[in-house]
């Protein structure tokens, strides 16, 4: 272990292991924590640390863009929020009693990434004593009080939670039985990794994806735990995680099996373990990214490391979903059911008509006016160039069909709700039109549109929107203005395509 003091401020660079140490038999534990931790712009002033990473990196980190001109008004966070920078600003120490190294990384303002690498052969009881939640909380507090490592003050504190909603009990997966050799990767997740709300799942999964990029863990032999949230994944997909599991488990279904002992349970003794958690509401830095989209990240250009990270995630999600859908025979050029024909401009209405209690839907008196106006508008469109699809995603619509249908949408509109999160499946250059409340839209889907290269319109901010609501129900909305907006975005989309670009199946 090497400790270096650099410069007048004595920045410390803590090297975990020497380059000639064994790299092939280490256990790895990673976790993300998001307790309450105030936004700290001092991150941009941190000196990058160089760490000899204990894992064998099978693929190098993507190079930083060369000759990129940084706009004068661009926030430092546009550079700092990238896997490369986050990795370089972590803190590292050794735990000799457990034959382990520990690394911690700050993801945004309140998300913590923890990496524990161990040479194996330690009992679960001993590993829990030194590397379990209580042990790491105590050690982190010592480091922060002594200021013994540079960057320690920007690392969020670990949470005491372990409720499988905001924080998993990762202690259950530490250590090895006598005679066992560490093998494979375990992703220990919380409930939101595997749930029906696509936004919640996205926020969780994107955080795990980021940490995988930071440490470059190999996912050739991966198990997602606990079993009720992960491996083996459902086929056909039930939830978002089922549709994109090749991000974490490289084998497709049929080969996607998990190791089991004689009693049919998943054995411990993993080389690598990752998990995310929060001391607040839900895990994942995406919550912070969307909340700060119009302030801290508003200046980030399309070529900034921050934006590239978001679009890389979208691209890898789409690639993984295409693998899963292709394996089910749902190829991209397959036609839609019920005689729906795809045209160059495919307008998708994310209706909440089937939602109980009319939550963020139209009142009984307004429903026939809005729905009827939309139907009349769709019938007036040029059938050779524009097609329309009303999407009503409930449990009766298989998730793989939701993804398959969304891949064709070039315009997506509807009330605020998780369904708009399906814009992640759309090709770049789409239009998202959202109705929020009487004054604004929440930043979730506008942020996504910015990350994924779509155009975004908050209907609630247009003059004359006419929205009035009783609690979560729309009592009034200017349908004429809505149709004018649809005409405008369809016209802009038609300009992107040649007249011969017609898809008929």
Number of C-alpha atoms within 10 A of each C-alpha: 9 10 11 10 12 11 7 6 8 11 18 19 23 23 21 22 18 13 11 6 8 13 16 13 17 24 29 30 29 28 28 32 31 30 24 16 16 10 12 13 15 11 21 16 9 15 15 18 20 13 19 12 18 22 20 14 13 9 9 9 13 9 7 13 10 6 6 9 9 15 11 7 9 16 19 18 19 22 20 22 23 23 23 19 17 23 24 17 25 27 27 21 19 19 15 10 12 21 16 22 23 20 21 27 29 26 28 27 21 27 30 32 31 26 24 25 27 27 19 25 20 22 16 20 15 15 23 21 15 19 27 19 18 15 13 18 15 13 15 17 14 12 16 17 11 10 12 13 19 24 24 23 16 26 25 25 24 27 21 14 18 17 12 16 17 24 28 22 19 26 18 14 22 23 25 22 15 11 8 16 17 23 18 20 25 27 25 29 32 28 21 24 28 23 17 17 16 22 22 22 21 23 21 27 26 20 26 28 18 21 26 18 19 19 23 19 22 21 19 13 19 24 26 24 22 21 15 13 19 21 20 20 24 14 15 17 20 18 20 25 26 23 25 23 26 23 20 24 25 16 16 15 19 8 10 17 16 17 13 11 9 7 7 9 11 16 16 22 27 26 26 28 28 25 28 30 35 28 21 16 14 24 35 33 25 24 20 17 21 19 15 14 19 13 10 16 21 15 18 24 18 14 14 23 22 22 22 18 18 19 20 14 20 20 17 15 23 21 16 21 25 22 17 24 22 12 14 14 9 18 14 13 12 11 17 16 9 6 8 13 19 25 21 23 28 23 25 21 20 22 21 21 17 12 13 9 11 15 17 24 24 24 18 12 11 16 16 12 14 19 15 13 15 19 12 12 15 18 12 9 14 10 13 17 20 22 20 23 20 14 19 17 18 14 9 7 12 15 20 22 17 17 22 22 22 22 19 22 26 24 25 26 25 21 23 22 22 15 23 24 18 21 26 25 23 23 17 17 15 22 25 24 25 24 25 22 22 17 14 14 19 16 17 20 27 23 21 26 21 19 24 26 17 21 17 19 19 21 29 20 15 14 8 12 19 15 18 16 16 10 10 16 18 25 18 20 22 14 18 14 16 20 16 12 16 21 14 11 21 20 13 13 19 15 11 12 13 10 11 9 14 16 14 12 11
